[in-house]
Amino acid sequence: MLKIGTVIMLELKYGDKLDKFKCKVVEQKENQIYIDYPINMATERTVFLIDGTQLKGSFVSQDNNSVFLFESEVLGRTKQNIPMLILSYPGDEHLVKIQRRQYVRVETTADVAVHPTNSEFKPFTTVTDDISAGGAAILINDKHGILAGQTLQLWVVLPMQSGEIHYLKVKSKVVRLIPLDDSRMKASLQFVDMSPQDRQLFLRFSFDRQLLMKKKGLES
């Protein structure tokens, strides 16, 4: 399940603050994994985690693109070709699996550029109506020439609260078209052959938007 080279997202919560780190599995032994030093997703700096630090980890399986969650603890550090942290790992049988259908769709506007796979229509720009790590709904009209069942290339802009902006190119399939009025409609898209790294970014963006909406709700 977990393999050498898998990208892991780590979360550290203390008080009301939540820090997120990215790292990669370098080696695995029994109930331990060896990772390169984590990078703070907000500051993009290497972080130092003391022994005993409790973490929550998640990764996207390279086999089936499912997301798995687990709890972990910093056990120590070692140095071979590179400096590494040693984390506890519960084993594949104790992972919590999040099914693709459980990806939360968040109603949010993100800028997208839509390109054909084989010149079926002219490229155009629009916005999303909702988005998740598994797909998105975009707003279109009759003149765009989008048809159900088509495969297209979607360029998506994901702005994070931290100030990061990610530009992702995603192969997508048009699942269905939902009429809104005489000329406008909503195209429901499913992301196809997405890399684990890109799916992690979409998960982060979805959670980021949820946190932002919750914050605005509290403020209002």
Secondary structure, 3 states (H helix, E strand, C coil): CCCCCCEEEEEEEECCEEEEEEEEEEEEECCEEEEECCEECCCCCECCCCCCCEEEEEEECCCCCCEEEEEEEEEEEEECCCEEEEEECCCHHHCEEECHHHCCCECCCCEEEEEECCCCCCCEEEEEEEECCCEEEEEEEHHHCCCCCCEEEEEEEEECCCCCEEEEEEEEEEEEEEECCCCEEEEEEEECCCCHHHHHHHHHHHHHHHHHHHHHHHHC
